[in-house]
Amino acid sequence: MRIAHIVSTYPPYYGGMGNVVFQTASELTKLGHEVEVFTPGNYEEKEIKKTIEPAEAEHAPDLQEKIDFARRLKPSLQYGNAARIPSIEKELKGFDIVHLHYPFFGTAGMIKRWKMKNPYIPLAITYHMDTRAPGWKGLIFKYYSKYWMPKILNSADVLLVSSFDYLPASDANLIYQNNPKKWIELPFGVDTERFKPRSKPEAIFKRFGLDPQARTIVFVGGMDLAHYFKGIPVLLRALGALKAQNRPIQAVFVGDGQLRASFENKALFYGLSRLVKFAGQVSDEELPYYYNLGDLCVLPSINQGEAFGMVLLEAMASGVPVLATDLPGVRTVAEDGGLVVPANDYQALAQGIAQYFFSDTDREVLKQKARQAAEEKYDWGVVVKRLEEVYQELVG
């Protein structure tokens, strides 16, 4: 089949949607399909500096391979991750399947219009997440979700969601209730060869002046305005509370964006400068080793802007248990490989971290459970094979 994927963000931009599409397209290509990814041409196409030692570099995909994989189309209008791509309808000629990844403000409506003109070409839409933002932007999102999102989603032949646990609490619930047979649950996946259990990378500990023997957590996520919901301030406050209780925990934060400086200042405010290190954005080759730094991976997201948590899968595949907040969709992943605590509650988060490190929690069992779930349930090969079956049903 010739398959088009349409997504608002794509590597090297760090975000879950783009990485999902890259991995999906890669696996579909391995199965013999011809895949093109269409995305706004607004990301600086350069490699991130590679700092990993050559002896540790394995077969992880090169960043340049990700950059070259997509067709980057020039938007006529763009704001943040929203973009209007006038040429998208012309680009979709000759495809057997079109797959839109929602939300994609500015272009999703064009795909609905394209579908009206091409009713016999199957359209799949993956509903990744609700849109959340503070202030006036949040009001715009709310209006869009109420009046425009139903028209876009109802234009699809099939709707996919990473977890049925997420749908009833999401903005798409009414659409689901009106036509539940159109929806298919398909989790996102993880490369279990790239992310796998390893010994602790002492070179990275040394780089940041951290102790390889000390209790360590790792956070991986965007630090731009679009990812404000990741809950980093809550995690920093929890780490500050643990330090005040004489239970210090080392932490490495992987990711970058315009909010990073404010997070670093909060770490200083809580007296965490020796314990907390900000690594910035790291190369694709080195990222798996950052998960191996951690005894625990924490995803402290505060609202339903987080619908699944790809980083949880990457940690679990690495044999690292996870701690996440009790959000629909996210909790179902976390429960497969770790612990769940209430959202946006630094005391509960601190208690959860303390429970993992200072109670009688069987950490070895959790490590084995996390890796097993990644291999059996979330491996990309398993997930994309199911997606291929969905496509085959659509084309007949």
N, C-alpha and C positions, 0 to 999 in steps of 0.2 A: 504494500500500500504506500501511497504518497501522502504524507501526513504533515500538516502545518500546526505548529504550536505558537500561540500569541501570548506574550507576557510583558508586563510593565517594567520589570527589572531583570537583569541578567549579569552573570559574572563579567568583569571583576567587581561589580557592586556586590557588597556582602549582604545577602538576604536569603531567606528560606525559599521564596517562590522561584527565584532565578535558579537556584541550585537544584530544586526539584525538577524544573524543566530540563536543565542540562543533563541530569542523571537519567531522566525518562527518555530523552531523545537518544542518549548514548546507548541505552539498553535496547530501544526499538531498532536502532541501526544494527546492533549485533544480531537481531532476529531477522534481518534482511530487508527492513523497510527503509524507504527514503524519507528523511525527516528534515524539515527546515524550521528554524525558530525565528520569529519576527519580533523585534523589540525596538524601542526608540534608540536612535544612534546618538546617545548623549553621555556615554561613559568614556573616560580617558583610556585609550587602548594601549596600556603599557604593563609590563610585568612588575609585580611587587618584588622588591629585592629579596633574593633567596639567601637565607642565613644558615640553613641547615648544613650540618657537616656532610660531606660527600659519602662517608661511610654509612650514614644513616638514611640517605635518600633511596627510596624504594620505587615502586612502580606507580606511585600516585600520578594522576593526570596533570600535565603541565598547564599552567594558567593560560598560556598562549593558545593552547588547544581549545579552551573554553571561549576565548575571545573570538576565534575564527569560526566557531561553530554556527553563530547566529547571523542573520541578515539584519543589519542595523539601519532602520529607516528614519529619514529625517522628519521630525515632528514639526507641524506648523505652529502649534502652541504647546507650551510645557510649563508645568509648575510642580516641583518636587518629583514624585513618582507618577504623576498624571501627565499624559501626553496625548495629543490628537495627531494621528497619522493618516493624512488624507489618501495616501497611496495604498493603504492596506487592502482595499477591495480589489484593486487591479492585481495585486500580488497573489491573491488566493486562487487565481485561475489554474485549473488542472489538478487540484488536490482531491484525493478520495475522502479525506477526513480533515475537518478543521477543529482544533481544540483550543479554546480560550481559557486562560487562567484569570479568574476574577478575584479581587477587584483590579480593574484597569480603567480608571477614569479617563474619559476623552476618546478612547478607542472602542470600548465595549459596546457603546451604542452603534458604532459603525458596523460592528460584527452582526448585531441584530438586524440592521438594515441590509447587510450582505445576505443574511439568511433568508430574508423575505424575497430577495431576488433569485436566490438559489435554493429553493425548498427541498430539492432532492439530494443535496450534498449534506451528509450528516455533520451536525455540530454538537460537539461535547463541550461542556463547561465544568471546570473544577472550581468549586466554591472554597477558596482557601481560608477566608477569615472575614469577620465583620470589620468595618472601618471605624476606628475610634480616634478622636483627637480632642484636645481641650479647646475651649473658646469658640470663636466664630467658625473655625474649620469643622468642628464637631457638629455644629448646626447644619452646615452644608452637607456633611456626610449623612446626617439623619434624614434630611429632605431627599437626598439622592436614593437612599435605601428604601424609602417609603414609596416614591413615585416612579423611579427609573429602574431600579434593580429588578423588580418583578417582571417588567417587560423584557429585560435582557435575559434573565434566567429562563423565563417561559419560552423563549425562542429556541432553546436547546432541545435536541432529541434525547439527550441523556445528561443528567447532572451527577457529578461525582463529589464526594466529601470525604475527608480523611477519617472522620469518626461520626457515627450516628449519635454518639453521646453529645456531640457539639451542636447538632442541628436544632433540637428543641429549645435551646437557650440562645440561638443565634437570630440575626435579623432575617434569615431565610426561612424561619420556622413556618410561617403561613404558607409559603410556596410549597414547602415539604408536606404540610398537612393537606393541602388541596390536591396534591398529586404525588403521593409517596412512592408509587411504582416507577416514577421517572428517576428516582435517586438510587445511586449505588455507593456503598461504603468501600473505599479503597484507600488504605493507609499510604503514607509516604514511606520511602525506603531508605536504606543505608548500604554503602559499599562495605561489606564485611571483610573484604580482603585489604582494603585501604585502612580502615579503622579496625584495629584488633588489639588484643592484650599484648603488652610489651613490658620490658623492665623500665623502670623510671629513667627518663633522659637526664642524667646528671649534668650534661653540658648546659641545658636550659636552666636548671636550678642555679648553676654557677653564674650564668649570665645575669640573673636577677638578684644574686646574693641571697638566695633562699636555701634552706636546709632540706636536703632530700629525705631526711628521716622524720621531719616534722609533719603534722597533720596538714593537709593541703586540699583546698577546694579550687575548682576551675569554673569560670563563667565564660561563655562564648556567645557573642551577639553584637548586633549593630548598636552604635552609640550616636546615631543621627536622630533628628526630630521624628522621622518616620517610625523609629523604634523606641519612642519614649516609654512605651508600656512594658519594657523589659524588666523594670523594677530594680535597677542597679542601686538607687538611693536607699531602698528598703534593705537590700543585702548589705550595703556598707554600714548602715545603722545597726543591723543585727551583728555584724562582725565587731563593731565597737562595743556593743553590749556584752558579747562573749569575752572580749579583752578585759572589760571592767570586772567580769566575774572570775578573772584569772584563768580563763580558758582560751588562750590565744589560738587563732587559726590562720595559717597562711592562705593567701588567695592570689590567683593570677587571673586577670581580666583580659580576654582576647577580643579585639574589636576596635573600631574607630568611628569618628564622626564629630560633629560640632559640639556635642554634649560632653565629650570626654574630659575637657579641661574642668568643667564644673564637677564631674565625678572625682577627679583627682583632688580637687580642693576639699570635697567632702571627706575623702580618705584622710587628708591632713587634719581636718577639723576633729575627726574621731580618734586621732592619734595612731593611725594605722600605716604610717609611711614605711615602716620597716617590715610590715607583714603583708601589705597589699601592693602588687605590682601591676602596672598597665602595660601590656605587651604591644598594643596597637594592632593593626591588621597584619597578619602573618601570611607567608606564602602557602600555597596549596600543599606543597611538599612537607612543610613543617607542621601544619595544623594537626594531623593525627597525633604527633608527639606531645602537643600541648594537652590533649585529653589524658595522655599517659602520665602527665604531671600529677593529676588529681587523684585523691582517694575518693572524692565525691564531686559530681558535677551539679551545680545549682542553677535552676532557672526560676527566678523569683518574679515572674510576670504578674502584673497587677490587674489586668482586665482582659476582655475577650478579643482584644487585638491579637492576642496569642491564642491560636486555635489548635495547635498540634505540638510544635517544639521539635524541629529537626535535630537540634543539638542534643536532645535527650537520646535519640537513636545513635548518634555518632559516639556519645559517651558509652552507651550500653554495649555497642559493638566493640568498644575498646576495653571492655571488662570493667568499666567504672560505674558504680551505682549512681543513681540520680536522686535529686530532691527537687520537687517542683510544687507549684501552687495548685490549689484545688479549683481549677478552671475546667469547664467542659472541653473535652477533647484532649487537653494536656494531661489531665489526671489519668486517663486510660493508658497513655503511654508510660507515664511515671510509675504507675502501679505494676507494670510488667518488669520494672527493674529498679525499684527503689521506694521512696517515701513521698507523701503528699502532706502539705500544710496549708492553712488558710491563706488567701491572697491578701497582699497589701497590709501585712501585719508583721512588723519586724520582730516582735517578741515571740510570736509563733515560729517564725523562721529561725530565730536564734535557738529556740527550744528544739526544733527539728534537727538542726546541725549538731547540737549538743547530744541529742538522742543517738545520732549515728556514731559520733566519735567517743562519747563518754559513758554510754550505757552498755548493756550486754547484747546489743545488736550483733547478729552473726554476719559480719561483713563479707566473709569468704563465700557464704551461701548467696548473698545478694550479688556478688560479682559474677558467680556462675549463672545465676538466674538472669541477669542482665544480658550476658553474652548469648545465652541460649535463646532468649526472646528475639534478639537481633537476627540470629541465624535462621530461626524457624518461621518467624512471622514477618519480619521487616526487611529481609534481604531484597535488594533492588531486582534481582533476577526473578524472584517469586512475585513481587508486586507488579512488575511490568508485563509478565506473562499473563496475569489476570487482566491488565489493561488491554493487551492485544486481543483477548477473547471478547472484551466489550466492543472494541472496534470491529471485529469480524461479525458480531451480531448486528451492528449498525449497517454495515455495507451489504449484508446478506451473503 
